[in-house]
Amino acid sequence: MKFVDEYRDRATVETLTTAIRSAVSRPWTIMEICGGQTHAIVKHGIDRLLPEEITLVHGPGCPVCVTSVELIDRAVAIAARKGVIFTSFGDMLRVPGSSRDLLGVKATGGDVRIVYSPLDAVALAAKNPDRSVVFFAVGFETTAPANAMAAVQARKLGLTNFFLLTAHVLVPPAIAAILGSPSNRVQAFLAAGHVCTVMGYEEYLPLAERFRTPIVVTGFEPVDILHGILLAVRQLEEGRADVENQYARVVRREGNAGARAVIAQVFEPSDRTWRGIGTIPMSGYRLRPAFASMDAEQHFDVGHLEARESPLCIAGSVLQGIRKPHECPAFGRECTPERPLGAPMVSSEGACAAYYRYGALNHGR
C-alpha cells in the first residue's frame, strides 16, 4: 500500500539503524510527543533496534491521558443529569474520574453515546430539540478543526441545545513546560506529525532556539520514526538546535490555513490543567465569547467540581518522560486495562497500555 509499505521496509530500517549507530558518540535522551508514535515504537520494537546510547522517553502526546480528572468528573456529572444526551468518542468512556467513569454512568441509566464525529452530535441535537446534547471535545490541535466546525454548524442550524465540554490541549506549551522543568531529561523531541499537519511548525522555532533543543516533526511508521531519530541525533552531535520536517510528505511549514482559520473563529487559548502534571499556562482552548452559549461547563454549572487522583498512579511522571510505565509499582497489578487507575492504561495511545499490550519487560531501556 502506497505510503505504508515503503515506510515499513526492512532494508530501509536496517540502513537507518546503521546510520544512527554511526552518528552517535555519546548518550542522548529523545522524547516522542505523540502516543501514536509511542505505540509504533513499542509495537515494532524500534527502541530495541537503537544503540544503547539512545534513550527514548514517552511524552504527554495522548489527549485522553492528559485530560484532567476534574474534567472527567464534570463530564460524569453532566452525563448523569436527566434530559442530557452525552456524546463522546469511545476511548473516553473508561477513563477514571475521582470515583466513576462515563461507562459507569451509562450502566446506571445515563444516556451516554459513542459517536464517530462531532457532527453526529450536532445531528442528534437537531433530532432531539427537547434534550441537551453535549459533545466531549477532547484532543490536541488535530481534532480542534472538526470540533470547531461542529460549533459553526450548530449555529447555522440555530440549535440552542448543543454544547461542547472542551478539553483541548496544545503541544508547544507542553514542550516548553517539560524543557523548563528542573527534572527535565529530554535533549531532543520528535514532534507529532498530525498536529503539525494542522498547525504547521512555525510555533516550534522559538522553542528550539530558546531551549537549544532540536525538534524534528516526525511521522508514525518505523521508517519515519527512525529517520526522525537520525535527524535528531545528527543535530545533537553537531551542537545544532533546529526544527526539521521529516514528515514533509504531509506537513507544511504553515500548516492547513483553512483548519487554522476555523479554530481561530471558535476557540481561543486558555490555561489548562493536565492530568498528573498540573496547570500549564495557555496550553488549551476554550470557546470564544461569541460561542460561549455552547460551553457545557458554564451551562451546567460544573466548573466548581474538584477531583482526587489515585495516590498509586505515577501517570504524571510517565507523561513527562521522567519514568517508564513498567516502573510504576501498580503497573499490571492494581492497574490494568480492565481496572485502570490512570488514563495512560485506558487510551489506545497511552504509554502504559502500549507496554501492557506489547510486553513491558522487553522495553526496559
Secondary structure, 3 states (H helix, E strand, C coil): CCCCHHHCCHHHHHHHHHHHHHHCCCCEEEEEEEHHHHHHHHHHCHHHHCCCCEEEEEEEECHHHHECHHHHHHHHHHHCCCCEEEEECHHHCCCCCCCCCHHHHHHCCCEEEECCCHHHHHHHHHHCCCCEEEEEEEECCCCHHHHHHHHHHHHHCCCCCEEEEEEEECHHHHHHHHHHCCCCCCCEEEEEHHHHHHHCCHHHHHHHHHHCCCEEEECCCHHHHHHHHHHHHHHHHHCCCCEEECCCCCCCCCCCHHHHHHHHHHEEEEEEEECCCEEEEEEEEEECHHHHHHEHHHHCCCCCCCCCCCCCCCHHHHHCCCCCHHHCCCECCCECCCCCCCHHHCCCCCHHHHHHHHCHHHHCC
